[in-house]
Amino acid sequence: MAGSGLVFVSHEVKDFDAWKKGYDADKPNRDKVGLVELALGRDATKANVVLIAFQAPSVAAAQAFAANPALKEAMMAAGVIGMPDMKIGNAV
């Protein structure tokens, strides 16, 4: 894992179940860039706030994925509200 990238995402969704269907349908795009889901959860006090952690092959791969306009389109189509909070880091 050292040398790989980490991506942490938090965002609110209109409806978790509807969002989850869209998220699952977008898996091929995450697979294409080598993102591996490490954890998927919901905020303990706000059930429509989604928390996701990914491992990426590199920080550059994570940054390229985050910058892809198709990601924004997929998130909006799945019901993401507002701007996601996305952090990219190096695994140590």
VENMOUR-V278199 format. One record per backbone hydrogen bond with DSSP energy under -0.5 kcal/mol. CO is the residue of the C=O (numbers start at 1). NH is the residue of the N-H. E is the energy in kcal/mol with one decimal. If there is no record, write none. Layout:
BEGIN
{{CO;NH;E} {CO;NH;E}}
END
This chain:
BEGIN
{{1;4;-2.4} {4;91;-2.9} {5;56;-3.0} {6;89;-2.6} {7;54;-2.8} {8;87;-2.8} {9;52;-2.7} {10;85;-3.2} {11;50;-3.2} {12;81;-3.3} {15;19;-2.7} {16;20;-2.9} {17;21;-1.5} {18;22;-1.6} {19;23;-2.9} {20;24;-2.8} {21;25;-2.0} {22;26;-1.2} {23;26;-0.6} {24;27;-1.4} {26;29;-1.1} {26;30;-1.3} {27;31;-2.9} {28;32;-1.9} {29;33;-0.9} {30;35;-2.4} {31;34;-1.2} {33;57;-0.5} {36;55;-2.5} {39;53;-2.5} {41;51;-2.8} {46;43;-0.6} {46;49;-2.3} {48;13;-2.8} {48;50;-0.6} {49;43;-2.7} {50;11;-1.8} {51;41;-3.0} {52;9;-2.9} {53;38;-3.2} {53;39;-1.6} {54;7;-2.2} {55;36;-2.8} {56;5;-1.9} {58;62;-1.9} {59;63;-2.8} {60;64;-2.4} {61;65;-2.2} {62;66;-2.4} {63;67;-1.8} {64;68;-0.7} {65;68;-0.9} {68;71;-1.4} {68;72;-0.9} {69;73;-1.9} {70;74;-2.5} {71;75;-2.6} {72;76;-2.5} {73;77;-2.4} {74;78;-1.6} {75;79;-0.5} {75;80;-2.4} {76;79;-1.1} {79;14;-2.3} {80;82;-0.5} {81;12;-0.7} {84;86;-0.8} {85;10;-2.0} {87;8;-2.8} {89;6;-2.6} {91;3;-1.4}}
END
